[in-house]
Amino acid sequence: MDKGEGGFSRQSILILIITGFVVAAGWYVIAGNKMAGPMKNGITNGTNPTNASGQSISFSIVQSANEQHKEAGYQVNGNLITLYLGERNTGGYNYMVDRVVKAANRLDIYTTETKPGDNCLTTQAFTYPQVAIQLSEPADGNIAVHKMVKTQDC
């Protein structure tokens, strides 16, 4: 193995440099997007029904980075909602918003957490998966987050 300065292999140094760029890029994405409002927890596990009653609300994904929220929950700032999975022991997790439905005075957000299977190679570091959505209208009233969990086979 070809050793560089300090006894590290060139491959190890390259991996450290690439990791630094990835971390720096993640911090760049979230630096200007601090969420206002208190952190709320109200995520229920279960399934995402295809026939949820109410009016579908259009949304767009505006951010998906790793802010360090150790607890699962969400924050609301007008029509911007950021949802957090909480701390995970490894990489390989993904958090997606499937649907947003407005019913009476409640907003139902249907999400899917994808977690790595037992045979997956993952980053061995704490991660904090999140997703932020911009709604087509303000998030008024109560919010209920429904989460379905899937396992990704590798």
Secondary structure as a PSIPRED ss2 file (coil, helix, strand):
# PSIPRED VFORMAT (PSIPRED V4.0)

   1 M C   1.000  0.000  0.000
   2 D C   1.000  0.000  0.000
   3 K E   0.000  0.000  1.000
   4 G C   1.000  0.000  0.000
   5 E H   0.000  1.000  0.000
   6 G H   0.000  1.000  0.000
   7 G H   0.000  1.000  0.000
   8 F C   1.000  0.000  0.000
   9 S E   0.000  0.000  1.000
  10 R H   0.000  1.000  0.000
  11 Q H   0.000  1.000  0.000
  12 S H   0.000  1.000  0.000
  13 I H   0.000  1.000  0.000
  14 L H   0.000  1.000  0.000
  15 I H   0.000  1.000  0.000
  16 L H   0.000  1.000  0.000
  17 I H   0.000  1.000  0.000
  18 I H   0.000  1.000  0.000
  19 T H   0.000  1.000  0.000
  20 G H   0.000  1.000  0.000
  21 F H   0.000  1.000  0.000
  22 V H   0.000  1.000  0.000
  23 V H   0.000  1.000  0.000
  24 A H   0.000  1.000  0.000
  25 A H   0.000  1.000  0.000
  26 G H   0.000  1.000  0.000
  27 W H   0.000  1.000  0.000
  28 Y H   0.000  1.000  0.000
  29 V H   0.000  1.000  0.000
  30 I H   0.000  1.000  0.000
  31 A H   0.000  1.000  0.000
  32 G C   1.000  0.000  0.000
  33 N C   1.000  0.000  0.000
  34 K C   1.000  0.000  0.000
  35 M C   1.000  0.000  0.000
  36 A C   1.000  0.000  0.000
  37 G C   1.000  0.000  0.000
  38 P C   1.000  0.000  0.000
  39 M C   1.000  0.000  0.000
  40 K E   0.000  0.000  1.000
  41 N C   1.000  0.000  0.000
  42 G C   1.000  0.000  0.000
  43 I E   0.000  0.000  1.000
  44 T E   0.000  0.000  1.000
  45 N E   0.000  0.000  1.000
  46 G C   1.000  0.000  0.000
  47 T C   1.000  0.000  0.000
  48 N C   1.000  0.000  0.000
  49 P C   1.000  0.000  0.000
  50 T C   1.000  0.000  0.000
  51 N C   1.000  0.000  0.000
  52 A C   1.000  0.000  0.000
  53 S C   1.000  0.000  0.000
  54 G C   1.000  0.000  0.000
  55 Q E   0.000  0.000  1.000
  56 S E   0.000  0.000  1.000
  57 I C   1.000  0.000  0.000
  58 S C   1.000  0.000  0.000
  59 F E   0.000  0.000  1.000
  60 S E   0.000  0.000  1.000
  61 I E   0.000  0.000  1.000
  62 V E   0.000  0.000  1.000
  63 Q E   0.000  0.000  1.000
  64 S C   1.000  0.000  0.000
  65 A C   1.000  0.000  0.000
  66 N C   1.000  0.000  0.000
  67 E C   1.000  0.000  0.000
  68 Q C   1.000  0.000  0.000
  69 H C   1.000  0.000  0.000
  70 K C   1.000  0.000  0.000
  71 E C   1.000  0.000  0.000
  72 A C   1.000  0.000  0.000
  73 G E   0.000  0.000  1.000
  74 Y E   0.000  0.000  1.000
  75 Q E   0.000  0.000  1.000
  76 V E   0.000  0.000  1.000
  77 N E   0.000  0.000  1.000
  78 G C   1.000  0.000  0.000
  79 N C   1.000  0.000  0.000
  80 L E   0.000  0.000  1.000
  81 I E   0.000  0.000  1.000
  82 T E   0.000  0.000  1.000
  83 L E   0.000  0.000  1.000
  84 Y E   0.000  0.000  1.000
  85 L C   1.000  0.000  0.000
  86 G C   1.000  0.000  0.000
  87 E C   1.000  0.000  0.000
  88 R E   0.000  0.000  1.000
  89 N C   1.000  0.000  0.000
  90 T C   1.000  0.000  0.000
  91 G C   1.000  0.000  0.000
  92 G C   1.000  0.000  0.000
  93 Y C   1.000  0.000  0.000
  94 N E   0.000  0.000  1.000
  95 Y E   0.000  0.000  1.000
  96 M E   0.000  0.000  1.000
  97 V E   0.000  0.000  1.000
  98 D E   0.000  0.000  1.000
  99 R E   0.000  0.000  1.000
 100 V E   0.000  0.000  1.000
 101 V E   0.000  0.000  1.000
 102 K E   0.000  0.000  1.000
 103 A E   0.000  0.000  1.000
 104 A C   1.000  0.000  0.000
 105 N C   1.000  0.000  0.000
 106 R E   0.000  0.000  1.000
 107 L E   0.000  0.000  1.000
 108 D E   0.000  0.000  1.000
 109 I E   0.000  0.000  1.000
 110 Y E   0.000  0.000  1.000
 111 T E   0.000  0.000  1.000
 112 T E   0.000  0.000  1.000
 113 E E   0.000  0.000  1.000
 114 T E   0.000  0.000  1.000
 115 K E   0.000  0.000  1.000
 116 P E   0.000  0.000  1.000
 117 G C   1.000  0.000  0.000
 118 D C   1.000  0.000  0.000
 119 N C   1.000  0.000  0.000
 120 C C   1.000  0.000  0.000
 121 L C   1.000  0.000  0.000
 122 T C   1.000  0.000  0.000
 123 T C   1.000  0.000  0.000
 124 Q C   1.000  0.000  0.000
 125 A C   1.000  0.000  0.000
 126 F C   1.000  0.000  0.000
 127 T E   0.000  0.000  1.000
 128 Y C   1.000  0.000  0.000
 129 P C   1.000  0.000  0.000
 130 Q E   0.000  0.000  1.000
 131 V E   0.000  0.000  1.000
 132 A E   0.000  0.000  1.000
 133 I E   0.000  0.000  1.000
 134 Q E   0.000  0.000  1.000
 135 L E   0.000  0.000  1.000
 136 S C   1.000  0.000  0.000
 137 E C   1.000  0.000  0.000
 138 P C   1.000  0.000  0.000
 139 A C   1.000  0.000  0.000
 140 D C   1.000  0.000  0.000
 141 G C   1.000  0.000  0.000
 142 N E   0.000  0.000  1.000
 143 I E   0.000  0.000  1.000
 144 A E   0.000  0.000  1.000
 145 V E   0.000  0.000  1.000
 146 H E   0.000  0.000  1.000
 147 K E   0.000  0.000  1.000
 148 M E   0.000  0.000  1.000
 149 V E   0.000  0.000  1.000
 150 K E   0.000  0.000  1.000
 151 T E   0.000  0.000  1.000
 152 Q E   0.000  0.000  1.000
 153 D C   1.000  0.000  0.000
 154 C C   1.000  0.000  0.000
